[in-house]
Amino acid sequence: MPPILVFRLLRGTFRWPVKICVATTLVSYILSVITGNCSQVDRIWTFMPTVYTAYYALLPLWPRSPPLLLWPYTPEVVNPAFTQRYSPRALLMLGLVTIWMFRLSYNTWRRGLFNLYDEDYRWAIFRKQVPRWFFEVFNFAFIAVIQNIILFLLGLPTHIAALQQPEQLSTSDYVLAALALVDLLVEFIADNQQYSYQTFKHEGVKSDKQWPGARIDWTPRDVQRGFCTRGLWAWSRHPNFLCEQTFWIIINLIPLVAPESPKYDLPPTSMAPIWPIAPALVLCTLFFSSTIFTENISLSKYPVAYRAYQSRVAMFVPFLTPVWGLWLKVLGKKEEVDEIIYGQNTVEHTKRD
């Protein structure tokens, strides 16, 4: 990154967010070393994007100098035009991201992942697959540093919106906000269906306190299969991941498709045009690579059933699932694959499945 760009980032509206990003990176890494648990960033993932979003959406609220260490503030060098009144677009985005935060925090809480010693099962598996020194480097470089940078990037769309000063919201704002709310609702349903399935799988009982959309009559065959294939999961192998990426793509688009031209608190360099789409690109790349790793783990546990699931149901986009079903029908394999994935008759499974 050119020195002039670093200087401009630190002197303008990025000064406080950069300080917070550095602080959360150091704290999460130190805690991961002390506890032997690499999921410390996962616990702040639920609210840090909202913190960055709130900072930009509420720029007029902050003092010109911090009264306390790490207290949010707006440096004197920031253009007063952006600190004298609130941007309705940025406030709308703050509202959407806050709803996103409550959904994710609730799902994280009920799964017990706010415990400092509860670690994502994937890190434990990855730790066994690589040399110790490599995992320690990976823990610092990727888990601590890069993921905190991604959290910082998720606030950039609201930064752009905060520098736009429309008198009122436009049609695109209302349309994209409605799509974002629908997306969050679908993601909430996907989370609930997965939680309902996992509860039945591990406890063997159906809870009477399930959210609407997750009241599925699970069977012993579902448990034998080992993973959820009903509800939204019959159409997408990762409907929650699809919705998560879609939500941040929508957030990214809100200030970019608005009638007002995007404004940046950046010097005029060749890098400037890629900044507005960086959050969506980086997040989708992260989710895709993470999904590949997750599916490799599932394949090792359920080689026959999960391979059939992959051949029948799309990874993300549900519209492809009927196409793949049609292709399996042409090959004469659809009935066999459907029985493995959706069948409810109890069967004896071998260890390979």
C-alpha positions as CSV (number, residue, x, y, z in Angstrom):
1,M,0.0,0.0,0.0
2,P,1.5,3.4,-1.0
3,P,2.7,5.5,2.0
4,I,0.4,8.4,0.9
5,L,-2.6,6.1,1.1
6,V,-1.6,4.8,4.6
7,F,-1.2,8.5,5.8
8,R,-4.6,9.5,4.4
9,L,-6.3,6.5,6.0
10,L,-4.8,7.3,9.4
11,R,-5.5,11.1,9.3
12,G,-9.1,11.0,8.1
13,T,-12.3,9.1,8.9
14,F,-10.3,5.9,9.1
15,R,-8.1,6.9,12.1
16,W,-10.3,5.5,14.9
17,P,-11.5,2.4,13.0
18,V,-7.8,1.5,12.2
19,K,-6.9,1.9,15.9
20,I,-9.8,-0.4,16.9
21,C,-8.8,-2.9,14.3
22,V,-5.3,-3.1,15.6
23,A,-6.5,-3.4,19.2
24,T,-9.0,-6.2,18.5
25,T,-6.3,-8.0,16.4
26,L,-3.8,-8.0,19.3
27,V,-6.4,-8.9,22.0
28,S,-7.9,-11.7,20.0
29,Y,-4.5,-13.2,19.2
30,I,-3.2,-12.9,22.7
31,L,-6.4,-14.6,24.0
32,S,-6.0,-17.4,21.5
33,V,-2.5,-18.1,22.8
34,I,-3.5,-17.9,26.4
35,T,-6.6,-20.1,26.1
36,G,-5.2,-22.4,23.3
37,N,-8.5,-21.5,21.5
38,C,-8.3,-19.9,18.0
39,S,-12.0,-18.9,17.8
40,Q,-11.6,-15.6,19.7
41,V,-12.2,-13.6,16.5
42,D,-15.5,-15.6,15.9
43,R,-16.8,-14.1,19.2
44,I,-16.3,-10.5,18.1
45,W,-17.4,-11.3,14.5
46,T,-21.0,-10.9,15.7
47,F,-20.7,-7.3,16.6
48,M,-17.5,-5.7,15.2
49,P,-19.1,-4.9,11.8
50,T,-21.8,-3.1,13.6
51,V,-19.2,-1.1,15.6
52,Y,-17.5,0.1,12.4
53,T,-20.9,0.7,10.8
54,A,-22.1,2.7,13.8
55,Y,-19.0,4.8,13.8
56,Y,-19.5,6.0,10.2
57,A,-23.3,6.4,10.4
58,L,-23.0,8.5,13.6
59,L,-20.0,10.7,12.6
60,P,-21.7,13.9,13.8
61,L,-22.1,12.3,17.3
62,W,-18.5,11.8,18.1
63,P,-16.2,14.4,19.8
64,R,-13.2,15.9,18.0
65,S,-10.8,14.3,20.5
66,P,-11.1,11.1,22.5
67,P,-12.0,11.6,26.2
68,L,-10.8,8.1,26.9
69,L,-8.5,5.5,25.3
70,L,-10.1,4.0,22.2
71,W,-13.2,6.2,22.6
72,P,-14.7,7.0,19.1
73,Y,-13.9,10.5,17.8
74,T,-13.9,12.4,14.6
75,P,-10.5,14.0,13.9
76,E,-10.3,17.8,13.1
77,V,-9.1,17.0,9.6
78,V,-12.4,15.5,8.6
79,N,-14.5,17.7,6.4
80,P,-17.1,19.5,8.5
81,A,-19.7,18.8,5.8
82,F,-19.7,15.2,6.9
83,T,-20.0,15.9,10.6
84,Q,-22.7,18.5,10.7
85,R,-25.6,16.2,9.8
86,Y,-26.4,12.5,9.5
87,S,-26.7,10.7,6.3
88,P,-30.1,9.0,6.1
89,R,-28.6,6.3,3.9
90,A,-25.8,5.5,6.5
91,L,-28.5,5.4,9.2
92,L,-30.5,2.9,7.2
93,M,-27.5,0.7,6.7
94,L,-26.8,0.9,10.5
95,G,-30.3,-0.4,11.1
96,L,-29.9,-3.3,8.8
97,V,-26.5,-4.3,10.1
98,T,-27.8,-4.1,13.7
99,I,-30.6,-6.5,12.8
100,W,-27.9,-8.8,11.3
101,M,-25.9,-8.5,14.5
102,F,-28.9,-9.6,16.7
103,R,-29.6,-12.6,14.4
104,L,-25.9,-13.8,14.4
105,S,-25.4,-13.1,18.1
106,Y,-28.5,-15.1,19.0
107,N,-27.4,-18.0,16.9
108,T,-23.9,-17.8,18.4
109,W,-25.2,-17.6,22.0
110,R,-27.5,-20.6,21.7
111,R,-24.7,-22.7,20.3
112,G,-22.5,-21.8,23.3
113,L,-19.8,-20.2,21.2
114,F,-19.4,-17.1,23.4
115,N,-17.4,-19.3,25.8
116,L,-13.8,-18.3,25.7
117,Y,-12.8,-22.0,25.6
118,D,-15.2,-23.2,23.0
119,E,-13.4,-23.6,19.6
120,D,-14.7,-24.0,16.1
121,Y,-14.3,-27.8,15.4
122,R,-12.6,-27.0,12.0
123,W,-9.6,-25.4,13.7
124,A,-9.0,-28.5,15.8
125,I,-9.0,-30.6,12.7
126,F,-6.8,-28.2,10.7
127,R,-4.3,-28.1,13.7
128,K,-3.8,-31.9,13.4
129,Q,-3.2,-31.7,9.6
130,V,-0.3,-29.2,9.6
131,P,3.0,-28.7,11.5
132,R,2.7,-26.8,14.8
133,W,4.9,-23.9,13.6
134,F,2.7,-23.5,10.5
135,F,-0.5,-23.4,12.5
136,E,0.9,-20.8,14.8
137,V,1.8,-18.6,11.8
138,F,-1.6,-19.3,10.4
139,N,-3.3,-18.4,13.7
140,F,-1.6,-15.0,13.7
141,A,-1.6,-14.1,10.0
142,F,-5.0,-15.4,9.0
143,I,-7.2,-16.0,12.0
144,A,-6.2,-12.9,13.9
145,V,-4.9,-10.3,11.4
146,I,-6.7,-11.1,8.1
147,Q,-10.1,-11.8,9.7
148,N,-10.0,-8.5,11.7
149,I,-9.1,-6.7,8.5
150,I,-12.2,-8.3,6.9
151,L,-14.3,-7.1,9.8
152,F,-12.9,-3.6,9.2
153,L,-13.7,-3.8,5.5
154,L,-17.3,-4.6,6.2
155,G,-17.7,-1.1,7.5
156,L,-16.5,0.5,4.2
157,P,-19.9,0.6,2.5
158,T,-21.3,2.7,5.3
159,H,-18.3,4.9,5.1
160,I,-19.1,5.7,1.5
161,A,-22.8,6.2,2.5
162,A,-21.8,8.6,5.3
163,L,-19.9,10.8,2.8
164,Q,-23.1,10.9,0.6
165,Q,-25.5,13.5,1.9
166,P,-28.8,12.9,0.3
167,E,-31.9,14.9,1.5
168,Q,-33.9,11.7,1.5
169,L,-33.6,8.0,0.7
170,S,-34.0,6.9,-2.9
171,T,-36.0,4.1,-4.5
172,S,-32.8,1.9,-4.6
173,D,-32.4,2.3,-0.9
174,Y,-35.9,1.0,-0.2
175,V,-35.7,-1.8,-2.6
176,L,-32.3,-3.0,-1.4
177,A,-33.3,-2.6,2.3
178,A,-36.4,-4.8,1.7
179,L,-34.2,-7.4,0.0
180,A,-31.8,-7.4,2.9
181,L,-34.6,-7.9,5.4
182,V,-36.0,-10.9,3.4
183,D,-32.5,-12.3,3.1
184,L,-32.0,-12.0,6.9
185,L,-35.3,-13.8,7.5
186,V,-34.4,-16.7,5.2
187,E,-31.0,-16.9,6.9
188,F,-32.7,-17.0,10.3
189,I,-34.9,-19.8,9.1
190,A,-31.9,-21.7,7.8
191,D,-30.1,-21.3,11.2
192,N,-33.1,-22.5,13.0
193,Q,-33.5,-25.6,10.8
194,Q,-29.9,-26.5,11.3
195,Y,-30.1,-25.9,15.1
196,S,-33.4,-28.0,15.3
197,Y,-31.7,-30.8,13.4
198,Q,-28.5,-30.8,15.5
199,T,-30.6,-30.8,18.7
200,F,-32.6,-33.8,17.6
201,K,-29.4,-35.5,16.3
202,H,-27.5,-35.2,19.6
203,E,-30.4,-35.3,22.1
204,G,-32.8,-37.6,20.3
205,V,-35.8,-35.5,21.1
206,K,-37.9,-32.9,19.2
207,S,-38.1,-29.6,21.0
208,D,-41.5,-28.0,21.4
209,K,-40.0,-24.5,21.3
210,Q,-38.9,-24.3,17.7
211,W,-39.2,-21.2,15.6
212,P,-41.7,-21.2,12.7
213,G,-40.1,-22.7,9.7
214,A,-37.9,-25.1,11.7
215,R,-40.7,-27.3,13.0
216,I,-39.6,-30.3,11.0
217,D,-40.6,-33.9,11.9
218,W,-37.1,-35.3,12.1
219,T,-36.7,-39.1,11.8
220,P,-34.1,-41.7,12.8
221,R,-33.1,-41.8,9.1
222,D,-32.2,-38.1,9.3
223,V,-29.9,-38.9,12.2
224,Q,-28.4,-41.9,10.4
225,R,-27.6,-39.7,7.5
226,G,-25.5,-37.4,9.7
227,F,-26.3,-34.0,8.2
228,C,-29.3,-31.9,7.5
229,T,-31.0,-32.4,4.1
230,R,-34.5,-31.1,4.7
231,G,-36.1,-27.7,4.6
232,L,-33.9,-25.1,3.0
233,W,-31.1,-27.5,3.1
234,A,-32.8,-29.7,0.5
235,W,-32.3,-26.8,-2.0
236,S,-28.9,-25.5,-1.0
237,R,-26.0,-27.3,0.9
238,H,-25.3,-24.0,2.7
239,P,-28.3,-21.7,2.7
240,N,-27.0,-19.8,5.7
241,F,-23.7,-19.1,3.9
242,L,-25.6,-18.0,0.8
243,C,-27.7,-15.6,2.7
244,E,-24.7,-14.2,4.6
245,Q,-22.8,-13.4,1.4
246,T,-25.9,-12.0,-0.2
247,F,-26.6,-9.7,2.8
248,W,-23.2,-8.1,2.6
249,I,-23.4,-7.8,-1.2
250,I,-26.6,-5.9,-0.7
251,I,-25.0,-3.7,1.9
252,N,-22.1,-3.1,-0.5
253,L,-24.5,-2.1,-3.3
254,I,-26.7,0.4,-1.3
255,P,-24.3,3.4,-1.6
256,L,-22.9,2.3,-5.0
257,V,-26.2,2.2,-6.9
258,A,-27.6,5.4,-5.2
259,P,-28.2,8.5,-7.4
260,E,-25.4,10.3,-5.6
261,S,-21.9,9.5,-6.9
262,P,-19.8,7.4,-4.4
263,K,-17.3,9.6,-2.4
264,Y,-14.1,8.3,-0.9
265,D,-11.8,9.6,1.9
266,L,-8.9,8.4,-0.2
267,P,-6.3,10.0,-2.4
268,P,-6.9,9.7,-6.2
269,T,-4.9,6.5,-6.9
270,S,-5.5,3.6,-9.2
271,M,-6.5,1.6,-6.1
272,A,-9.5,3.8,-5.4
273,P,-12.0,2.2,-7.8
274,I,-11.6,-1.3,-6.2
275,W,-12.3,-0.1,-2.6
276,P,-16.1,0.0,-2.9
277,I,-16.4,-3.6,-3.9
278,A,-13.6,-4.9,-1.7
279,P,-15.8,-6.0,1.3
280,A,-18.1,-8.2,-0.9
281,L,-15.2,-9.7,-2.9
282,V,-13.1,-10.5,0.2
283,L,-16.1,-11.9,2.2
284,C,-17.3,-14.2,-0.7
285,T,-13.7,-15.4,-1.2
286,L,-13.5,-16.2,2.6
287,F,-16.8,-18.1,2.6
288,F,-16.0,-20.1,-0.6
289,S,-12.7,-21.3,0.8
290,S,-14.2,-22.0,4.2
291,T,-17.0,-24.0,2.6
292,I,-14.6,-26.1,0.6
293,F,-12.7,-27.0,3.8
294,T,-16.0,-27.7,5.7
295,E,-17.2,-30.0,2.9
296,N,-13.9,-31.9,2.9
297,I,-14.5,-32.6,6.6
298,S,-18.1,-33.8,5.9
299,L,-16.9,-36.0,3.1
300,S,-14.4,-37.7,5.4
301,K,-17.2,-38.4,7.9
302,Y,-19.9,-39.4,5.4
303,P,-18.2,-40.3,2.1
304,V,-21.1,-41.9,0.4
305,A,-24.0,-39.8,1.6
306,Y,-22.3,-36.4,1.3
307,R,-20.9,-37.2,-2.1
308,A,-24.5,-38.0,-3.2
309,Y,-25.6,-34.7,-1.6
310,Q,-23.0,-32.8,-3.5
311,S,-24.2,-34.4,-6.8
312,R,-27.8,-33.5,-6.1
313,V,-27.9,-30.2,-4.3
314,A,-26.1,-27.0,-5.3
315,M,-23.5,-25.6,-2.9
316,F,-25.1,-22.2,-2.7
317,V,-27.6,-21.3,-5.5
318,P,-30.9,-23.2,-5.0
319,F,-31.9,-22.6,-8.6
320,L,-29.2,-25.0,-9.8
321,T,-30.6,-27.9,-7.7
322,P,-33.5,-28.8,-10.1
323,V,-31.0,-28.7,-12.9
324,W,-28.7,-31.1,-11.2
325,G,-31.7,-33.3,-10.4
326,L,-32.6,-33.4,-14.1
327,W,-29.0,-34.3,-15.0
328,L,-29.1,-37.2,-12.6
329,K,-32.4,-38.3,-14.1
330,V,-30.8,-38.3,-17.6
331,L,-28.0,-40.5,-16.1
332,G,-30.5,-42.8,-14.5
333,K,-29.2,-42.1,-11.0
334,K,-31.8,-39.7,-9.6
335,E,-34.0,-42.2,-7.7
336,E,-30.9,-43.8,-6.0
337,V,-29.4,-40.5,-5.0
338,D,-32.7,-39.1,-3.8
339,E,-33.2,-42.1,-1.6
340,I,-29.7,-41.6,0.0
341,I,-30.4,-37.9,0.6
342,Y,-34.1,-37.6,1.2
343,G,-35.2,-41.1,1.9
344,Q,-37.0,-41.7,5.3
345,N,-37.0,-45.5,5.4
346,T,-34.6,-46.7,8.1
347,V,-31.7,-48.6,6.6
348,E,-28.6,-50.3,7.9
349,H,-25.5,-48.2,7.2
350,T,-22.0,-49.5,6.9
351,K,-19.1,-47.6,8.5
352,R,-18.2,-46.1,5.1
353,D,-21.4,-44.0,5.3
